[in-house]
């Protein structure tokens, strides 16, 4: 009997050892054309390009929302943020209502790790209360005050746009002066992987880069300043967009340098996996939480351009919704695969759990689909419709407006209720959303609007912005 029990334990251990690891790298505010393998002529991303060449690159990957908190909510819960958002911009994870992907892996026996930007609540909503065994610098903060230590101290103008006093990054108070945050988070992730190389792990590295403040290492910034100096300077670099304007050229040397630091860290991680002999059974995923910061309302600093896509962070145009998405699944996905089928980050939860053969928790969101058949056989999901809703616009910040959008096939409709304007685009021929077809194709317009209205009713999304009540006179 004792021998039989020992055999069962050994077999169980062997099965656990063969389950693939997962390393999920989430870059903040990273635009769909912020990688050289996605067409950037300025940014240099050899390690991300290497990752793309070793797996699948998605060319029409969407987020559920074009701003940080709602998008991350969708990624980590599998639930569309519009279902819980109301008129708020920031739905936090609520333990009694939501399950996270961390819980799915934890319950399956994986060692789980979360490093970097969480931004989905605090207290009972912290990641260490929601399935992640080990966390580093993961709390309520939406941005670092500086990318150089001490991280909670702003550095001049660049520091503006970081968190506030109650949203400091916690746990990195020991950082040596001028340590670079991207490097520190990479190192912490490598430390976790080294300590868990002999058993299955699920590790999330959620960089605070390349979110504002725009700060980088001086020698890298100089490199890109010199590169830009060799390129012609366009006469016009901004165009009018919604409530503000939008950058139409990638021309920020410091932002380029930030990207290179992220890329360097990814190279270190890929090399570590190989050196440890676990790269052949480690799934690696790279994504962003929304489009790059290219649009502004009142003259704020912007970071990049998402051209040829329209607009950027905050907007329901393609530049705000499309992201880079790379997946390497050794032995299961052919290297160099390029996937043009539209997908959405809501799909990551069901896809990653399916990849390793585990079940999502009972109250996990069900708004995403399993992409394994698409990755392995090119079989597209039985879905042709995507929805978005922006109930909390920031016209003076990122210049966006109260709006909703729907994509059905190649047609995309945007509804701006306040402006009483509807826009319709054919993304197959006009991915830059430059020609409004709403008046030319009224049947398509009305068909998509009817579907959008039905979805807004289903999820409880507002069709008009909440009007603030005036304070009573005393």
N, C-alpha and C positions, 0 to 999 in steps of 0.2 A: 504493500500500500504506500509506504514511504517512497519507494522507488518510483511508483507511478506519479505521485504528487511532484517529485523532483523533476520528472520528465515533462510534466505539464507546465511547470514554472519555466523550465528552460525553453520549451517551445513557445510559450507566451512571450518570453524575452526576445527570442529570435524574430518573432513576428513584429514586435515593437521596433526592433532595430532596422527592419527593412522598410518601415513606413518612411516616406520622403519627408525631409525637412522643408520648411517654407521660410523664405526671407522676403518680406514685403517692404519695399522702399517707397515712401511717399514724400514727394518734394512739394513744398508749399508755393502756390502762385506760379507754377511752372507752365509756360505756354506751350501750345501744340507744335510750335515751330522753334522752340528754344533748344533743339538738339541738331547737330549737323546731319544726323541720319534722317531727320524730318525736314531738311532743307535750309537750315540756317547757314549763311555764308560768314557770319561773324563768330558765333559761339563754337568752341572746340570741345567736343564730347567723345573722345576716342573710346572710353570705357563703356559708356552707354551704347555707343555704336557697336561695340563688341558684344554687348548683351543682346542687342537687336539681331545681330547676325547669327547668334547661337540659339535663337528661339523664334518667337512670333512677334511681329510688329503690327499693331492695329492702326489703321489710317483713318478710321471714323469712330473713335472712342469718345464717349460723352460722360459728363458728370450729371448728377441729379439736380445740382444747383450751382450757380456760378460764384459762390462765396464760401468761405472756409467752413463755418460751423454746420450749416445744413448739408453741405456736400459730404463732410466727414461723418455726419450722422448716418447718411445713406450708405456710405462705404462700410462702416463698422456694424451696422444693424441690419442691412439689407432691406430697409424700410424707406419708402419715398418720404423725404422731409415734409412735403405738403400735407401728409396725413396727420402730422402733429404740430405743424408750424403755426397755424392760426394767422395772426398778423405780425408774428415775431420773425426776426431774422435768425435767431439762434436757438434752435431746439436742442436741449441737452439730453443725454441718455438718462432715462429714468428706470432704475432697476426693476420695479414692479411691472413696467410696461414693455421694456425693450430687452432683448438679448444681444450680446455682442459676439463677433467672430472669435474673440479671445476665449469666451466661455465654451464655444464649440470645441476648440482645440484642447482647452484645459480638461474638459470633461472626458475627452478621448485619451487622456494620459500624456499629452504633449507638455513639454516645458515651454512656458509662454513668457514673452518679453515684449515690453513696450518702451521705446526710447524716443524722447522728443515731444513734439507738439501734440497734445491731446485736445484741449479746448472744448470739451464736451461736458463740462460741469466739474464740480468738486465734491468733496465729502463722499457720500455714497455713490456718486457718479464718477469717482476717480477710476482709472483703469485697473488699479490693484484690487478694486472691489467688484470688478466686472470681468474676471477671468484671466487677468495677466499676473503671473506669479512675481515677476520682477519688473519694476519700472524705474526709469531714469529721466529726470527733468520733464516729467509728464504730469501736468496739472491744468489749471484753468487758463493759463496765459495763452493769448492768441498770437503773441509775437515777443521776441526778445527786445529789450531796450537797446542792446548793442550786440553785435556778433563777435565782439572781442570782450574778454573778461576784464572787469566784473560785468556780467551780463545784465544785471538789473540797474545799471547806471548808464543813462543816455550819453552819447558823445556828440555834443553840438547839434547842428541841424539834422544830422543823420539819425539822431536818436528819436526825433519826433516821429510818431507813427507806430512806436512800440506799444507795449502794454501799459497798464497803470499800476499804482502802488499795490493794489490788492491782487494783481495778476502777475506777480513776479515769478520768474522761473525758479523752482525750488530744487535743492539738492546738489547744486553745482557751486555752492559758496566757496568750495576749496580750490576753485580753478585758479591757476597761476595767472598773474597779470598778462594780458594780451593774448591769452590762449584763444584760438579761433573755434567758435561753437561747432561748426560743421565737422572739424577734425575731432573734437571731443566726443560728439555723438557717434561718429564712426568708430572711434576707439572703444567706446563703451559697448557697442554692438559686437565688435570683434572679441572683446573680453567675454561676453556672454556666449558667443558661438564656441570659443575655445573651451569653455567650461562645460559645454553640453554637446560636444561633438560625437559622443558615443550613444546618444539617445535622441529620439525625434524632438525637434523644437519648432516652434512657430515664433518668429522674431519680426517685430515691426520697428523699422527705423523711420521715424516721421520727422524729417528735417524742419527746422525753423526757416532755413533758407529755402527759396530765394525771396522770401517775404521781406518787406521793408523792416528796418532801415537798410538801405542799400549801402553795404559796407563790405570791403574785400581786402585781401592782402595787397600791399602796395606794389610789389613787383609784378603781380598778375594784372593789376589795373593798368600799370605802365605798358605792359605787353599789348593790351587791347587798345590803349590810346595810340600806340604806334601803328597798330594794324588799321585803326580807323583813319589815321592820317594819310594812309596810302589810298583810301577810297574816296570817290567824289562825294561832296556834300550836297544833298538835294536842297533846292530852294524852299520847298514846302515840306515840313515834317509832321504837321498836325492837320487833321481834317475835322470838320464839325460832326459831332455824333450825339444824338439824343439831347440830354441836358448839358452837354459839355463838348469835349473834343477828344480825339483819339490819335495816338502816335502811329505813324505809318511806316517807320523805318527803325530797324534795330541799330541803336547808336549809343548805348550806355556801356562804357568800358568797365565801370565798376560792377555792374550787373553781370556782364560777361565773365568777369573774374570770379564772382560768386558761383556761377554755374561750373566753372572749371574746378573749383574746390570741391563741389559736390561730386563731380565726375571723378576726380582723383580718389575720393573716398570710396566710391563704388568700385573702382579698380582694385583698391586694397582689399575690399570684401571678396570680390571674385577671386583674387589671388589666394586669399586665405582659405576659401573653400577648397580650392585645388590643392594647396599645400597640405591641408588636413585630410585629403583623400575623400571628401564628402561632396564634392561638386557634382558627381554623377547621380546623386540621389537628393539633391537640394533644388527645389523649385524657387526661382527668383522672379519677382514681379516688381516692375517700376511703374509708378503712376503719379499723377498730380491731382490736387483737389479741385482745380478749375483752371480756366484760361489765364494767361499772363496779364499783369497789370499794365494796360496800355491806354486806358480811358480815364479821364478825370473831369471833375466839375469845376473846381475853383483853383486851378493852377498848381495842384499838388504834384509832387515828383512822381513820374511814372518810370517803369522799368524796361519795357520791351515793346515790340510790335508783334501782333499775331497775323499780320498780312501774309497771304492773300485773304485770310478770314476777317470778318468784320468785327470791330470792337474788341472787348476783353472782359476782364474780371467785373462781375456785377451784372453783365448784360446777357440777355437770352439770345443774342446773335451767336453765330458759330465760334467767334473768337473768345467768347466767355465760357462756352460749354465744351468745346473740344479740347482734348488733352493728349499728350503722349502716353501710350500704354504698351509696355513690353512684357512678355512672359517667356521665361526659359523653363522647359520641363524636359530634362534630359531623357532620351530614349523614348519619349512619348510625343514630342512635337518636333517636326523636322526643322533643322536650323535654316534660317533665312526665309521662313514663312512670312508672307505678308497678307494680312486679312483686311479686306475693304468692307466687310459686313458691319453695319452699325451695331455697336454694343454700348453698354452704360456701366458705370462703376457699381451700380446696384447688383450687377452680375458677379462681382468678385466674391461675395460671401458664399453663394451656392456653388460657384466654380471651384474655389479653393478647397472647400470641404469635400466636394466630389472627387477632386484630384487625389486626395489622400484616403478616401473611402470612409469618411465619418459623417454623421448626421448633424444638421443644425439643431439647436435647442428648440423646444416646442414653441416658444414665443418669438422666434426669429422672424424678421421681415420676409415677405414672399414676393417682393416687387421685382426681384432680379431673376435671371435664368441661368442654368448651368451651361457653360460654354465649352465643356469638354468635347462634345461631338464636333463643334466648330473647329476647335484647336487640332483635333486628331484627324478628322475626315473631311473638313470643310463643309459640314452640314450646318446650315444656318438655322438659328432658333426659329420657332414658329411665332414670329413677332414682326410686325412692320410698323408699330406705333410707339412713339416716345412722347412724354409729357414733361413740362416744366412750369413752375409758377414762382413769381417773384413778388411777395406781398410786402416787402420791406425795402423799397428802393433807397438809394443814396445819391440823389441828384447833385448834391454839392461836393461829394467825395469822388465816386467813380462815374458819376454822370448818367446812371441808369434810371429807368422809370418803372412804375408799377405796371406789371405785364405778365402774360402767360404765353406759352408756346406749345405747339404740337408738331411732330414730324410723322407723316404717314408715307411710307415709301420714300420717294425723293422730294416730296412736297413738304414744305414747312410753313406754318402759319404763325404769326405773332399777333397778339391782341393787346392793344394799349387802351384800356377802358377810359381813363381820364382824358386822354387826347382824342378819344372816339376815332381811333385809327386802327385799321387792320392791314397787315402786310402778308403777302404770299410769295414764296420763292420756290423755284425749282433748283434744288441743290445739285442735281446731276449736271446742269448746264451753267449754274450760277452759284458756286459755293461761297462767293464773296457777298451774296445777298444784296446785289446792287439794283436789280430790276424788280419792282413790286408788281406782281401779276394779279393782285386782288380784284381789280376792275376788269381785267382781260379774261379771267377765268372764274366767274361768279359761282358756278356750280361747285368747283373744287373748293373755293373759299367757304361757301356755306356748308359743304359736307364736313370739312375739317373743323369749322367753328362749332358745329353740332356735336361732334365727338369731344372737342375740348370742353364744351359746356357740361356734357354728361360726366366727364372725368372730374371736373371741378366740383360738381354736385356730389359725386361719390366720395371724394376725399375731404370735402368740407373746405375747399379753398375759396377765399373771398373773391368776388368779381369786382369789388370796388374797395379802394383803400379805406382804412379806418379813419374817421374824422375825429381829430382831437377836440374835446369839449373845451370851450373857453372858461376860464376860472371866473367864478362869481365875484362881483365887486363887493368889497368889504365896506 
